[in-house]
Amino acid sequence: MDYETVIGLEIHAELSTNTKIYCGCKNEFGGEPNTHVCPVCSGMPGTLPVLNKKVVDYAIKAGLAMNCDITPYGKQDRKNYFYPDLPKAYQISQFDLPVCQHGHIDIEVEGQKRTIGITRIHIEEDAGKLVHDDYGSGSMVDYNRCGVPLIEIVTEPDLRSSEEARVFLDTLKSILEYTEVSDCKMQEGSLRCDVNVSVRPVGQKEFGTRCEMKNVNSFRAAVRAMDYERKRQIEVLEDGGEVVQETRRWDDTRGMSVVLRSKEDAQDYRYFPEPDLVPIVISDEWIEEIRATIPEMPAQRKARYVSEYGLPEYDAFIITASKHMADFFDACVAAGATPKTVANWLMGDILKVMNDKELEEIPFAAADLAKLIALIEGGTISNSAAKKVLDEMFANPHDPEEIVKEKGLVQISDEGAIKALVDEVIAANPQSVADYKAGKGKAMGFLVGQCMKASQGKANPQLINKLLKEALEAL
Amino acid sequence: MAITKEQVLHVAKLARLNLTDEETERLRGDMENIIGFADKLNELDTEGVVPTAHAIPMQNAFREDVVIPSYDREAILQNAPDRDEEAFVVPKVVE
């Protein structure tokens, strides 16, 4: 039987405010344990929370960017549970009146447009961090993260494959980056997601029983967790069994999930209105004020790159997916570089080096990349030498022109010098010359390579080609 | 409204309270009285009335996003039942 996967996501994004949600402590990753803590965020009795206005601003901004209705009258609620990372034994969150509701995000998967519903976006506080010591008998608690503002974005069960979910997450991440409500640094836990998966026979209207997966720390892990869960549930059904509603923990190292708790043990959070915080009333003026701050979004920027710079759709999509990359691209173009050439360098060698790192960590300026491109296009250095310059720009960032001088990478375009190289190579490789004469085209490539090598990669390849061909024909 | 012993024990469990039989029975009576008092409100016609989350006529109490120095770590940790140099220490928990 063919099965369809049904996926819904809950994404937590830490907001990039200066301070925590209910107190003036710094909202900053890292820092010595328990140094960004005060009586409010450590849950001392008798303290009172005061809501950071910026948190509401950012929630509205994210909501508008995801086409949500903004709730005119909202409130905050207590979600009660016991865990040492939560010193008050309740988390202040929002239950029935979240800041944003009924939104959607458009995504494109394999050329198909899909609209994914956003059920709600609410504000809440993050919990602290537990450090488990393998040797000691206790767990250490660090409350630096406790009270860091979060938005939780909940989707409708509209996603139908792990690939759709991956594209959705990438799109969501770029929306959050563009609106600058979150820095989206996955490795710092700024963006985390819980995954709900069910399967049903193709054509069936009713949803199957779903399982929730926690502890999914990267988009790659999310895709693996979804694929694993789909397979697991289908196996259960094919064996004549029934999928049981439960919460599972994803173990990315082992590539499998294990039961965390069943439906019967589902936590009873006993939500009730937070008596210490008054209602949040959002006027139309406030909404319009925030709307005016929303920048050009990825989809618009992509369209502009295609129409204005003639970039292929694919290039434009890759570059605009990250705001940092798109900003870097714009800066290179502004510095005079050819757009398509910049795109090639960004998507090729630079992305390869940056790999999983954040693009804002590119150690050199956009103007330097523009300069490097100008050196290639002006014929000063070859493409292969340019790669060496780029390596150096990553390792020890300074002016590419200086690097070219220091490393002696200036391209040799002097015909006399290259002719001498060509003659040497021909004399040293009689067999290849004979092969070429016998019509073996491959021998030509080898001889060009030898000339390049003899010049330590500095000779102008077009000139080598031309002079070598002439010399061989003359033999 | 009648409150059962099981309901009392359920609420006690959620609050992580261990009750003796005697305490359970006393609290059952208390809860019955409290719920009974709230039941009285059900006699009112509240059709079309928005649920009240807050009794105080106040809204949008905000602070600006400005950093205020945090407490000295020693001050934060000084009342902890168990601690090391930099953190609270709690019985080992792994969920």
Interface residues (C-beta under 8 A of the other chain):
Chain A: T17 N18 T19 C23 G24 C25 K26 E32 P33 N34 T35 H36 V37 C38 P39 S42 V50 L51 N52 K53 K54 V56 K75 N80 F82 Y83 P84 L130 V131 H132 G136 S137 G138 S139 M140 V141 D142 Y143 L260 D268 R270 P273 P275 L277 V278 P279 I280 V281
Chain B: L14 R16 A53 H54 I56 M58 Q59 N60 A61 F62 R63 E64 D65 V66 V67 I68 S70 Y71 R73 I76 L77 D82 D84 E86 A87 F88 V89 V90 P91 K92 V93 V94 E95
